[in-house]
Amino acid sequence: MPRLVRLLAAFLLLLGGVGALATSLPGPTLFDTSWQDRESLLRDVAPGSYGEALELDTATIYHLELTLDESLTSLHGRQEVYFTNTSGGQLEEVMFQLLPNVLGGRLSIGMLEVDGIPVAVEYLRAGSVLRVVAPEPLGLGESTVIALEFELLVPRGIERNYGIIAYREGVLSLAHAYPTLAVFDGERWDLDRPPAYGDLIFSESSFYLVKVVAPAELKVVTSGVQVSRDDEGSMVSTTFVAGPVRDFYLCASRDYQVETRIQGDITFHSYWLPGQREAAKLVLDDAVAAWQHFSERFGPYPYRELDFVPIDTSALGVEFPGIIALASRLYRPGGSGSLLEGVTAHEVAHQWFYGVVGSDQVSEPWLDEALAQYASLLYFGYRYGQPGYRGFRQSLLERWDRVDRAVVPIGQPTGVYTAREYGALVYGLGPLVLEDLAAELGSDVFAEFLRDYYQLFRFRTVTTEAFRSLAEEHCDCDLSAFFETWIVGRMPP
């Protein structure tokens, strides 16, 4: 491509243009909408967040069509991805993560095209990465359309990383069930993997338009909001829109029923299986209380809907944008209501830290997990006063006790810790470190810092260095010693 055209592409990107050469690209085939029509993708955004979401004019757009079979153990997928190169330089390849192939499922690629041109399917890392080589290098500010078809076989057991993709006990959980664009960090495609006890996904905020074709009797729950539903005899075609979000999650069961509550502009849905209705009502109570507190303390929740679904998982809860999966065992009659409440509050906090303010959950898990635990500590103080605060704080100390209260930096990659250390240090010690940091800065200054942190990095990605830099701006102090002791272990020169 001529150098002048590439310079024009870069110039248009700096001006905020969406895909400098978009007019020459193939249009969407799965939906009747243009790639430039981002207005139609903002129906998931709550009032007050529309403007900031609209600014993401170079964010990736996913169009997906997922067809589930009657057994709920396999699906056929069609996918088109509109991707704009904002890497800072020229790209000769684009990487997709095939995370089902890490989680015990099997995702295989059929047709693959770049801008309408067939290209070879190339797997890397034991089939967990799809390498897409563009027919021509993609310059800064240029856009491309990557179209593919895939087949997914769903595991029936909990393989690893909490069993978040599986069909078990009549519930289908599909986390990361499609080829997901990897993050380019300026130098390389980030393809790092955690051990079996960490979160897998690290992705940028993107827009999703998804059609799910499923058996008519199936209740399908997803990220985002439903925008249409068409009955087709024994099958139903339902379209959802979500974004800007970091992932698209789908959960389904023939047995799901739902409790609903509306608070202001936000609709809360709490789904339940037979015998779980009372627990589902408690989830609604706790979720609304947590949403209210975090909205006041950190900033507004950006979406119109927040859903809760029980699934069979080895975790207590798993967060996804706009939807939270809770362990079905927590809903059992006679179970611990305080445990269910703590898990609900923690996962709701993730909507702020991981969902809106993104971070690398593999390399810097403390930025979302320790912050979500700290937010939970604040929640219990907000709802139950000092007794609630002290009670939850005691549970954090008990977690830290699992490693004899060892003073170990909390900001290391997941793989540095054993499973026991990960739970004790990132989830137990981590929020206590943040409590100490709040004392160091002063409670009012720290509260202002977290509000600004949330506002500054909404729909973007943060690092430990950026977290520290913003904290130092607020306190007008040097936090090197604190971060070296408690978070990173050492500071860069």
Residue, then its C-alpha position, 0 to 999 in steps of 0.5 A: m500500500p502506498r506510503l501516502v495512504r498509510l500516512l493518511a490512515a494514521f492521520l485519520l486515526l489521530l483525529g478519531g476516525v473509525g477505520a480509515l479505509a473502512t469503505s473498501l472492506p466487506g460489509p457485515t453479512l450476519f446483521d443488517t448494519s454497517w460497521q460505522d453504525r456504532e449507535s445501534l451497539l450502544r443500547d446496553v449503555a445506561p444513561g450517563s455512560y453513553g458519551e464515554a462509550l461513544e468515544l471508543d470509535t476504534a474498539t473492536i466489533y464482534h458479530l456472532e451467530l451461535t447455534l446450539d444443538e438440542s443436547l447443549t453439548s455442541l454449537h456451530g458459530r459464525q463470526e465477523v470481527y471488525f478490527t482497527n490497528t491501534s498498536g502503534g505500528q504495522l501488523e502482519e498478523v492478528m492473534f485470537q485466543l481459542l480458550p475452550n481448548v485450554l478449558g477442556g472443550r474443543l474449538s475448531i476453525g473451518m472457513l477463515e477469510v480476511d477482507g473476503i480473501p481466504v487464508a490458511v488456518e494456523y494453530l499455535r500453542a497446542g491449538s489454543v491460539l489462532r494465528v491470522v496472517a493478513p494478505e497485506p500488512l495492516g498499517l496504523g489506523e487501518s481496519t480489517v474484517i476477519a470472518l470465520e466459522f467454528e465448531l465447539l464441543v462443550p465438556r461435561g465436567i469441570e476440567r480447570n479454571y473453575g469449569i466455566i465452560a461446561y454442560r452440567e446439571g442441566v445448565l450450559s455455561l459458555a465462557h470465552a466460547y468463541p475466538t477472542l482477539a488477543v491484546f497487543d501490548g505495543e510489542r507483542w500479542d499477550l498470550d500468557r496463561p495462568p495456572a488452573y486456579g486463575d482467571l484466563i481472560f485479558s481483553e480490550s473493551s469491545f462491542y458485540l452483536v450476537k444472535v443465539v439460535a437455540p431450542a425454544e424451551l431453553k432460557v438463554v441469559t447473556s451479557g448485554v440486553q436482548v433486542s429481538r426474538d424470533d420464533e422459528g418452530s422448535m428453535v428460537s433466534t434471539t439477538f443480544v447487544a453488549g458493549p463496551v464489554r471485555d467478554f461475552y458470556l452465555c448461560a442457559s437452562r431449560d429449568y431457569q426461572v427468574e426474579t426481577r427488580i428495577q432500580g432507577d434505570i437498571t434492571f436486575h435479574s436473579y435466575w434460579l433453579p428448582g428449590q432456589r427461589e428464596a436464595a435468588k431473592l437474597v441475591l437480588d437484595d444483596a446485589v442491589a445494595a452493593w450496586q447502590h454503594f459502589s455506584e455512590r463510592f466509585g462511580p455509576y454502573p455503565y449498563r442497563e442490566l445486571d444478571f445473576v445465574p447459578i451454575d455448577t462451578s468449582a469457584l464460589g462465583v465468576e464475574f462476566p460483564g453484565i452477568i455474574a455466575l454464582a455457584s449453585r451450591l450456595y443456593r441450597p436451603g440452610g446454606s450460609g447466607s453470609l457467604l452468599e452475600g460476600v460472594t455476591a458483593h465481591e462479584v458485583a464489585h468486579q463490574w467496576f474493577y475488571g469489567v469497566v476498569g480493565s487489567d491483565q488478570v494473568s500478570e497483575p491479578w491484584l488489580d481486580e481481585a484485591l480491589a474487589q475484596y477491598a470493595s466488599l470490605l467497604y460494602f459490609g461496613y456500609r450495610y452493617g456498620q463497624p460490626g459488619y466491617r470487622g466481621f469481613r475483615q476477620s475473614l480476610l485475616e483468616r485467609w492470610d493465616r493460611v500462609d502464616r501471615a507471610v509478608v509477600p508482595i501481592g502484585q505478582p503474576t498468578g503463576v508465581y503463587t501456589a493455589r494456596e498462596y494465591g487465595a491467601l495473598v491476593y484475596g486475603l492480604g490484598p485488601l488489607v494492603l489497600e486498607d493500609l494504603a487508604a490509611e497512608l493517603g487518608s481516607d478522604v484522599f483515597a476515596e477521591f483517588l478511587r473515584d478518579y481511578y474509575q473515571l479515568f480508566r473507564f473502558r480502558t486498561v490499567t497497570t500497577e504502574a499507572f495505579r501507583s502514579l495516580a495514587e501519588e498524584h493524589c497524595d503528593c507523596d512517594l509510595s515507592a517503599f510501600f509498593e516495594t514492600w507490599i505489592v511489586g517486590r521491587m520498583p523499576p529504576 
